[in-house]
């Protein structure tokens, strides 16, 4: 049986399952940055996420599935890291 942090919380509801970046030691370092730096970095990561998502969509339309997956992965991780910086 899977041990949960809180008995009333399903595994899918846990933050570290929904955002695997939270389980990395570097996530704590990101949380320790000053609010101004976190705000700037978050903005850059959201821009990166949007650009990568646009490229992924374009690659998918042009039937370039391997590149679409590559760009989609970048978009997802940039988004996960940006959420850590909230």
C-alpha positions in Angstrom: 0.0 0.0 0.0 1.2 3.5 -0.9 2.0 5.7 2.1 0.7 9.3 1.6 1.8 12.4 3.4 -1.8 13.1 4.4 -4.2 10.2 4.7 -7.1 12.3 3.3 -5.1 13.3 0.2 -5.0 11.2 -3.0 -1.7 10.7 -4.7 -2.8 12.7 -7.7 -3.6 15.7 -5.5 -0.1 16.0 -4.1 1.9 19.0 -5.4 5.1 16.9 -5.9 3.3 14.4 -8.1 1.6 17.1 -10.2 4.9 19.1 -10.5 7.9 16.7 -10.3 10.3 19.7 -10.1 9.2 20.2 -6.5 10.9 16.9 -5.6 14.3 18.2 -6.8 16.8 19.7 -4.3 17.2 22.7 -6.6 13.6 23.6 -6.0 14.4 24.8 -2.5 17.2 27.0 -3.9 14.8 28.5 -6.3 12.4 29.3 -3.4 15.2 31.1 -1.6 15.8 33.6 -4.3 14.8 37.2 -3.7 11.3 38.1 -4.9 12.6 40.4 -7.6 14.9 37.7 -9.1 12.1 35.1 -8.9 9.7 37.5 -10.7 12.2 38.1 -13.5 13.2 34.4 -13.8 9.5 33.4 -13.8 8.8 35.8 -16.7 11.7 34.4 -18.7 10.6 30.9 -18.1 7.0 31.6 -19.1 8.3 33.3 -22.3 10.4 30.2 -23.0 7.4 28.0 -22.3 5.3 29.9 -24.8 8.0 29.9 -27.5 8.6 26.2 -27.0 4.9 25.4 -27.2 4.6 27.4 -30.4 7.5 25.4 -31.9 6.0 22.1 -30.7 2.6 23.0 -32.3 4.4 24.0 -35.6 6.4 20.8 -35.7 3.3 18.7 -35.0 1.5 20.4 -37.9 4.5 19.7 -40.2 4.5 16.0 -39.1 7.8 16.3 -37.3 6.8 14.3 -34.2 10.2 13.8 -32.6 10.9 17.6 -32.7 7.4 18.3 -31.4 8.0 16.0 -28.4 11.3 17.7 -27.8 9.8 21.2 -27.8 6.8 20.0 -25.8 9.1 18.6 -23.1 10.9 22.0 -22.9 7.6 23.8 -22.6 6.4 21.5 -19.8 9.5 21.7 -17.7 9.8 25.5 -18.2 6.2 25.8 -16.9 6.9 23.5 -14.0 9.9 25.6 -12.9 7.9 28.8 -13.4 5.3 27.5 -11.0 7.9 26.8 -8.4 8.9 30.5 -8.6 5.3 31.7 -7.8 
